[in-house]
Amino acid sequence: MTQAKKNIITKQTKKQLTLKYIKKFSNSPKRAIARKLFAENKLVYGTYTAAYASVQYAAGTHGKSHRKHAEIKIKLFDQTNPFDLPISDYEPIKPFVIPTSILKLGIISDLHIPEHDHVALTVAIKDLKTSKIDGLLLNGDILDMHAVSRHFKDPAKARVKKEFELGLEFIKAIKKHFPDMPIYFKEGNHEKRWTAWLRTRALEIWDDEEYTIPAKLRLGEHHITWIPNNQPIKYGDLWIIHGNEITGNSRVSPAYAVSLKTHEPTLTGDKHRGDKRIIKHQLSGKLDIYYTTGCLCGLRADYLTNNDWTHGFAMAYVNSQGNISVDNKDIFDGKII
């Protein structure tokens, strides 16, 4: 093979790799992309400087004369694109369906381990065991992820490593006491803190499976299904979300605030308050019911010592008409009220 041909192959390889990384990490700074590009392809680029130059060139920021080379587009011509429109990266998000063959679904959320309330959590687990649930949903914010929050950080609080260790202890305990049923783990906004931190501070490893929360908590080993935060859950005619997926709140009635956003029967966590709102459609007479569940964390957080939070959890179940009903349970002073 001639030297000229080798140079052409190397140039093509660099271009393809660079474009692939820019597209995959489109929300990351160019220097961060270059670091990851070089770290994983040192033989191709030789130096970090060369990798960064390649990123700049492909992004059209390596000088005015190079901007015409940026964003090399690949067009696909088929019957689904008769007008030769740019290919979209958008992929519709389908709901995660929890089957109604699960007749009683326990729902707990907002533990914020290691800031969980041991008494309230014990009450919830005891009641769900007594109720003989046959499915369990951990509906987000099971971990706190304080150390990687964008908010003020207390150095005395548990570090990430310790949070993962305590989270794993919790997963083992849950699996021990609910061994023979489907268990689901819905990602909450506090779990998202970890992914956001990796993307901004450790791009080189953010997409490594070993650093994900499912891997750290060994969810696969414990046969627990992970549900991403942006994927809503459908259980019969009831929608279930963590709560941060929708904007807006109401301290008077968080369930009413949810109804203004979803317009379909919905249960959420995140609001740290047990609440219920019934909405009647004036023309059809149909009733839609909205629920927010209480939390199972400490009620006096350092960042909001005076609040209206309450402890609670829920059980959704298939009623005699084949629809979903919800028993939204509040806890006060270590007792269900």
Phi and psi in degrees as a GROMACS rama.xvg file:
@    title "Ramachandran Plot"
@    xaxis  label "Phi"
@    yaxis  label "Psi"
@TYPE xy
-72.6043  159.117  THR-2
-63.6275  -35.9465  GLN-3
-62.7953  -41.2873  ALA-4
-67.4928  -37.5093  LYS-5
-61.6434  -41.7946  LYS-6
-63.7087  -38.0656  ASN-7
-64.7978  -44.9769  ILE-8
-61.9455  -43.5777  ILE-9
-62.7395  -41.8018  THR-10
-64.7448  -42.6168  LYS-11
-65.3576  -41.1895  GLN-12
-61.6964  -45.2369  THR-13
-60.3674  -44.8502  LYS-14
-62.5171  -46.0989  LYS-15
-64.215  -43.7969  GLN-16
-64.6228  -44.7735  LEU-17
-61.7791  -46.9033  THR-18
-61.8663  -37.7707  LEU-19
-62.3419  -44.0928  LYS-20
-71.7959  -37.8409  TYR-21
-63.0151  -41.6037  ILE-22
-68.4213  -41.1735  LYS-23
-69.3507  -36.5666  LYS-24
-114.871  47.1662  PHE-25
-62.5087  -22.1133  SER-26
-94.1043  4.64485  ASN-27
-102.004  153.523  SER-28
-61.2062  151.553  PRO-29
-61.9244  -36.9742  LYS-30
-66.1788  -37.2574  ARG-31
-66.2906  -40.0798  ALA-32
-61.8747  -42.6834  ILE-33
-63.8331  -38.9191  ALA-34
-61.901  -45.6536  ARG-35
-67.2087  -40.7111  LYS-36
-58.772  -46.4017  LEU-37
-70.5465  -41.346  PHE-38
-60.5325  -33.4692  ALA-39
-99.1969  -5.68758  GLU-40
-143.278  50.5796  ASN-41
-62.9267  -35.485  LYS-42
-69.1632  -27.0655  LEU-43
-78.5806  -42.663  VAL-44
-99.4914  -26.6173  TYR-45
83.4305  -51.8761  GLY-46
-137.559  158.568  THR-47
-62.7796  -37.9616  TYR-48
-59.0106  -41.3018  THR-49
-66.6455  -39.097  ALA-50
-64.6037  -42.5899  ALA-51
-65.2133  -39.8618  TYR-52
-63.0069  -38.4916  ALA-53
-64.8604  -39.7682  SER-54
-65.0988  -45.136  VAL-55
-59.4399  -44.7947  GLN-56
-61.8281  -47.4268  TYR-57
-67.2109  -30.758  ALA-58
-85.5007  -6.57802  ALA-59
78.5675  24.7755  GLY-60
-117.386  23.8429  THR-61
-104.214  21.3025  HIS-62
121.66  152.98  GLY-63
-58.207  -38.1823  LYS-64
-68.6318  -17.181  SER-65
-97.8659  -8.06925  HIS-66
-63.826  -27.1948  ARG-67
-67.3893  -17.6925  LYS-68
-89.2879  -7.865  HIS-69
-71.3181  154.509  ALA-70
52.0857  63.3648  GLU-71
-67.7302  117.823  ILE-72
-99.18  142.707  LYS-73
-109.89  118.143  ILE-74
-98.3267  138.059  LYS-75
-112.857  128.734  LEU-76
-110.057  111.196  PHE-77
-152.285  -179.017  ASP-78
-67.6813  -21.2585  GLN-79
-80.8059  -7.76563  THR-80
-136.641  64.9357  ASN-81
-68.1606  -17.818  PRO-82
-104.863  14.2655  PHE-83
55.2434  42.2393  ASP-84
-74.4992  156.264  LEU-85
-58.7106  142.069  PRO-86
-69.0754  131.942  ILE-87
-91.4924  142.725  SER-88
-88.2998  -6.23665  ASP-89
-68.0675  134.118  TYR-90
-127.313  121.526  GLU-91
-58.0053  143.001  PRO-92
-99.2699  115.93  ILE-93
-88.5756  145.958  LYS-94
-65.6431  150.809  PRO-95
-84.9701  124.018  PHE-96
-99.2855  120.591  VAL-97
-93.0402  119.422  ILE-98
-67.2083  146.273  PRO-99
-78.2004  3.08558  THR-100
-66.4706  -21.4015  SER-101
-79.8312  109.616  ILE-102
-83.1217  -28.528  LEU-103
-133.83  113.243  LYS-104
-109.681  112.237  LEU-105
-76.8065  142.454  GLY-106
-134.729  118.439  ILE-107
-129.465  150.483  ILE-108
-157.342  170.266  SER-109
58.1248  50.8136  ASP-110
-80.7871  -36.2826  LEU-111
56.0287  43.5097  HIS-112
-51.5104  127.035  ILE-113
-98.2357  20.4656  PRO-114
-95.6585  20.5891  GLU-115
-70.9988  153.93  HIS-116
-91.8919  110.52  ASP-117
-61.2183  -40.5629  HIS-118
-67.4712  -48.8664  VAL-119
-63.2951  -40.8938  ALA-120
-65.0675  -38.3918  LEU-121
-64.1114  -42.1595  THR-122
-61.0933  -44.1518  VAL-123
-63.5853  -47.4266  ALA-124
-63.6439  -42.728  ILE-125
-60.5946  -43.8611  LYS-126
-66.8356  -40.7174  ASP-127
-65.9969  -36.1732  LEU-128
-66.4223  -42.2631  LYS-129
-65.1905  -34.0393  THR-130
-75.7737  -7.7909  SER-131
57.1989  51.4465  LYS-132
-63.7763  154.948  ILE-133
-121.528  17.0051  ASP-134
-163.321  150.319  GLY-135
-137.068  131.359  LEU-136
-114.662  120.131  LEU-137
-90.4914  99.0904  LEU-138
-90.5685  47.1726  ASN-139
92.3217  156.632  GLY-140
56.1319  39.8219  ASP-141
-70.7486  -40.1352  ILE-142
-97.5932  160.761  LEU-143
-96.5946  -41.2642  ASP-144
56.755  43.0177  MET-145
-60.3766  -42.2725  HIS-146
-67.0689  -20.3945  ALA-147
-111.42  16.6066  VAL-148
-73.0766  153.789  SER-149
-81.3184  -5.82357  ARG-150
-87.2346  179.672  HIS-151
-55.6902  134.891  PHE-152
-112.572  133.04  LYS-153
-94.2684  115.023  ASP-154
-63.9739  -14.822  PRO-155
-81.6306  -13.0098  ALA-156
-75.2461  164.051  LYS-157
-60.4609  139.713  ALA-158
-80.2229  170.712  ARG-159
-58.4404  -44.0143  VAL-160
-57.3501  -43.2675  LYS-161
-67.5908  -38.9369  LYS-162
-60.7449  -43.1094  GLU-163
-64.1775  -39.2047  PHE-164
-62.8444  -44.5973  GLU-165
-69.017  -36.6573  LEU-166
-62.4759  -40.5696  GLY-167
-65.5562  -38.5701  LEU-168
-59.0134  -42.0412  GLU-169
-64.7204  -43.9991  PHE-170
-59.8173  -42.9573  ILE-171
-63.1779  -39.8687  LYS-172
-66.2959  -43.3549  ALA-173
-62.4663  -43.9436  ILE-174
-66.0511  -33.6891  LYS-175
-66.0943  -41.1734  LYS-176
-91.1219  -15.2433  HIS-177
-130.148  65.9631  PHE-178
-76.2588  -32.5272  PRO-179
-115.45  51.1135  ASP-180
-151.642  157.414  MET-181
-66.3237  135.332  PRO-182
-125.765  134.688  ILE-183
-120.925  142.297  TYR-184
-120.819  106.516  PHE-185
-88.0109  128.431  LYS-186
-69.6671  127.09  GLU-187
-101.325  179.645  GLY-188
-67.2509  -26.1847  ASN-189
-73.8765  -37.0445  HIS-190
-64.8874  -33.1759  GLU-191
-64.5537  -22.4419  LYS-192
-56.1196  -37.5127  ARG-193
-66.3599  -46.7008  TRP-194
-63.0482  -41.9592  THR-195
-62.8796  -39.4978  ALA-196
-65.7081  -43.6599  TRP-197
-61.4193  -41.065  LEU-198
-66.6509  -31.6939  ARG-199
-96.8111  -26.641  THR-200
-112.992  -20.476  ARG-201
-144.448  58.333  ALA-202
-57.6671  -30.8999  LEU-203
-62.4718  -22.5301  GLU-204
-123.72  2.63641  ILE-205
-63.4424  -29.8703  TRP-206
-99.38  11.948  ASP-207
-80.4765  121.639  ASP-208
-56.0165  -29.4921  GLU-209
-66.5635  -18.5649  GLU-210
-102.255  7.30434  TYR-211
-82.5621  159.458  THR-212
-62.5491  -43.0121  ILE-213
-55.6005  -36.5295  PRO-214
-73.6762  -43.7298  ALA-215
-63.2303  -34.1402  LYS-216
-94.5654  0.625598  LEU-217
53.9625  46.9205  ARG-218
-64.7568  -39.6543  LEU-219
-61.2133  -42.7542  GLY-220
-61.3579  -32.0974  GLU-221
-97.3492  9.49371  HIS-222
57.4431  44.525  HIS-223
-110.098  129.985  ILE-224
-88.0791  127.633  THR-225
-89.5832  131.861  TRP-226
-120.093  117.283  ILE-227
-59.6925  154.801  PRO-228
-60.6475  -36.2315  ASN-229
-84.6697  5.24212  ASN-230
-104.61  110.197  GLN-231
-69.8322  158.988  PRO-232
-110.243  138.621  ILE-233
-119.875  122.591  LYS-234
-123.904  99.2151  TYR-235
61.7752  -125.593  GLY-236
-95.5916  11.5528  ASP-237
-106.727  129.138  LEU-238
-89.2351  141.101  TRP-239
-129.99  127.526  ILE-240
-132.929  165.917  ILE-241
-69.2037  -47.6883  HIS-242
136.976  -31.1788  GLY-243
-73.2593  -11.882  ASN-244
-68.8912  -19.3914  GLU-245
-115.377  147.811  ILE-246
-91  161.033  THR-247
92.3156  149.217  GLY-248
-155.617  165.394  ASN-249
-143.324  122.697  SER-250
-75.6379  -17.6938  ARG-251
-75.3435  -49.7576  VAL-252
-148.39  95.5255  SER-253
-61.2982  -31.774  PRO-254
-66.1101  -36.7607  ALA-255
-65.2418  -39.2296  TYR-256
-61.179  -38.523  ALA-257
-64.3722  -40.7102  VAL-258
-61.7817  -31.982  SER-259
-70.3879  -17.7157  LEU-260
-102.672  -40.3415  LYS-261
-96.0837  -32.0451  THR-262
59.7741  17.0246  HIS-263
-144.205  153.175  GLU-264
-50.1769  123.576  PRO-265
-141.676  143.383  THR-266
-120.39  132.301  LEU-267
-132.674  157.815  THR-268
-99.8986  -140.469  GLY-269
73.1173  -34.5365  ASP-270
-81.4507  -13.7774  LYS-271
62.518  25.5191  HIS-272
-144.868  129.692  ARG-273
-74.4269  129.28  GLY-274
-156.915  155.806  ASP-275
-142.047  138.959  LYS-276
-138.998  127.917  ARG-277
-105.36  125.682  ILE-278
-114.632  123.41  ILE-279
-99.8421  128.669  LYS-280
-77.1889  121.164  HIS-281
-67.1425  -30.6131  GLN-282
-87.0887  -47.5669  LEU-283
-85.8035  -21.7582  SER-284
79.9136  2.45386  GLY-285
-68.0577  144.993  LYS-286
-107.98  130.933  LEU-287
-115.124  137.179  ASP-288
-118.098  134.897  ILE-289
-121.811  141.127  TYR-290
-132.53  142.726  TYR-291
-123.072  138.893  THR-292
-97.745  152.499  THR-293
-70.6385  172.037  GLY-294
-97.648  174.063  CYS-295
-129.151  25.3666  LEU-296
-103.322  175.337  CYS-297
-60.9571  142.217  GLY-298
-86.4438  -8.52172  LEU-299
-121.345  78.2839  ARG-300
-69.4926  149.488  ALA-301
-57.2234  -36.268  ASP-302
-85.3038  -7.98823  TYR-303
-156.852  74.3739  LEU-304
-69.5509  -32.9138  THR-305
-105.444  110.779  ASN-306
-149.559  179.355  ASN-307
-112.732  27.9559  ASP-308
-67.542  151.537  TRP-309
-136.999  154.74  THR-310
-84.1881  146.555  HIS-311
175.781  177.146  GLY-312
-161.629  -175.716  PHE-313
-147.268  161.846  ALA-314
-132.757  120.029  MET-315
-98.7542  140.347  ALA-316
-146.798  157.299  TYR-317
-81.6647  119.269  VAL-318
-85.8686  -177.853  ASN-319
-66.486  -20.1636  SER-320
-88.629  -0.974164  GLN-321
86.1896  4.56845  GLY-322
-95.3597  177.483  ASN-323
-100.864  126.703  ILE-324
-111.28  159.073  SER-325
-129.108  129.855  VAL-326
-102.896  99.2048  ASP-327
-91.2119  112.703  ASN-328
-106.816  132.229  LYS-329
-104.049  144.814  ASP-330
-118.814  132.801  ILE-331
-141.171  128.505  PHE-332
56.0216  39.8341  ASP-333
77.5635  13.3352  GLY-334
-135.045  149.074  LYS-335
-78.6292  127.834  ILE-336
